[in-house]
């Protein structure tokens, strides 16, 4: 194991981050191995109830792997690609207003 630095707190923080990354990678490797073993068992069995159970476990482990590898920010809802396209405004129903505003002549006889 590497010698810990006790004098520099920033270096200690970096060492802790590196240790957490190694631990996380070990967990990911273990889960990946479990998924591979479950897929091998799934391919080898013909029992329908066991196949259902194995598929459920594979889905569970893959979801855990996605959360571990992607982090919390990966699961944010995203806008669809067409959300940034300009769309022409649709006028409200009914007649359009007359031009001119208050200076427009008011002709009620025509």
C-alpha positions as CSV (number, residue, x, y, z in Angstrom):
1,X,0.0,0.0,0.0
2,X,1.2,3.5,-0.8
3,X,2.5,5.7,2.0
4,X,0.0,8.3,3.1
5,X,0.9,11.9,3.2
6,X,0.0,13.4,6.5
7,X,1.4,16.9,5.9
8,X,-0.5,18.0,2.8
9,X,-4.3,17.9,3.1
10,X,-4.8,18.4,-0.6
11,X,-2.6,15.5,-1.4
12,X,-4.5,13.4,1.2
13,X,-7.8,14.3,-0.5
14,X,-6.4,13.3,-3.9
15,X,-5.3,10.0,-2.4
16,X,-8.8,9.4,-0.9
17,X,-10.3,10.1,-4.3
18,X,-8.0,7.6,-6.0
19,X,-8.7,5.0,-3.4
20,X,-12.5,5.5,-3.9
21,X,-12.0,5.2,-7.6
22,X,-10.1,1.9,-7.2
23,X,-12.8,0.6,-4.9
24,X,-15.5,1.6,-7.4
25,X,-13.7,-0.1,-10.2
26,X,-13.4,-3.3,-8.2
27,X,-17.2,-3.3,-7.6
28,X,-17.8,-2.7,-11.3
29,X,-15.5,-5.5,-12.2
30,X,-17.2,-7.8,-9.7
31,X,-20.7,-6.9,-11.0
32,X,-19.6,-7.4,-14.6
33,X,-18.3,-10.9,-13.7
34,X,-21.6,-11.7,-12.0
35,X,-23.5,-10.6,-15.1
36,X,-21.3,-12.8,-17.4
37,X,-21.8,-15.8,-15.1
38,X,-25.6,-15.3,-15.0
39,X,-25.7,-15.0,-18.8
40,X,-23.7,-18.2,-19.1
41,X,-26.2,-20.0,-16.8
42,X,-29.1,-18.5,-18.8
43,X,-27.7,-19.9,-22.0
44,X,-27.2,-23.3,-20.4
45,X,-30.6,-23.8,-18.8
46,X,-34.0,-24.8,-20.4
47,X,-36.1,-24.4,-17.2
48,X,-38.5,-21.5,-17.9
49,X,-38.8,-20.4,-14.2
50,X,-35.0,-20.4,-13.8
51,X,-34.6,-18.4,-17.0
52,X,-37.1,-15.8,-15.8
53,X,-35.2,-15.5,-12.5
54,X,-31.9,-15.2,-14.2
55,X,-33.1,-12.6,-16.6
56,X,-34.5,-10.5,-13.7
57,X,-31.1,-10.8,-11.9
58,X,-29.3,-9.7,-15.1
59,X,-31.5,-6.7,-15.4
60,X,-31.0,-5.8,-11.8
61,X,-27.2,-6.0,-12.0
62,X,-27.1,-4.1,-15.3
63,X,-29.2,-1.3,-13.7
64,X,-26.8,-1.2,-10.8
65,X,-23.8,-1.0,-13.2
66,X,-25.5,1.8,-15.1
67,X,-25.9,3.8,-11.9
68,X,-22.3,3.1,-10.8
69,X,-20.7,4.0,-14.1
70,X,-22.9,6.9,-15.1
71,X,-23.4,8.6,-11.7
72,X,-26.4,10.7,-10.8
73,X,-26.2,13.1,-13.6
74,X,-26.6,10.5,-16.4
75,X,-30.2,9.8,-15.5
76,X,-31.4,13.4,-15.9
77,X,-34.3,13.8,-18.3
78,X,-33.3,15.3,-21.5
79,X,-35.2,17.4,-24.0
80,X,-35.9,15.9,-27.3
81,X,-33.6,16.9,-30.2
82,X,-36.3,18.9,-31.9
83,X,-37.0,21.1,-28.9
84,X,-34.6,23.8,-30.1
85,X,-36.1,24.3,-33.5
86,X,-37.9,27.5,-34.2
87,X,-41.6,27.2,-34.7
88,X,-43.8,29.9,-36.4
89,X,-46.3,31.4,-34.0
90,X,-49.9,30.6,-34.6
91,X,-52.2,33.6,-34.2
92,X,-55.1,33.1,-31.9
93,X,-58.5,32.3,-33.4
94,X,-60.6,35.2,-34.6
95,X,-60.0,38.2,-36.8
96,X,-56.7,39.9,-36.8
97,X,-56.6,43.4,-35.2
98,X,-56.7,46.4,-37.5
99,X,-53.6,48.4,-38.1
100,X,-53.1,51.8,-36.6
101,X,-54.2,51.5,-33.1
102,X,-55.7,54.7,-31.5
103,X,-55.1,56.8,-34.7
104,X,-57.2,54.6,-36.9
105,X,-60.4,56.2,-38.0
106,X,-63.6,55.0,-36.5
107,X,-66.1,54.5,-39.4
108,X,-69.3,52.9,-38.1
109,X,-71.4,53.5,-41.2
110,X,-69.7,51.2,-43.6
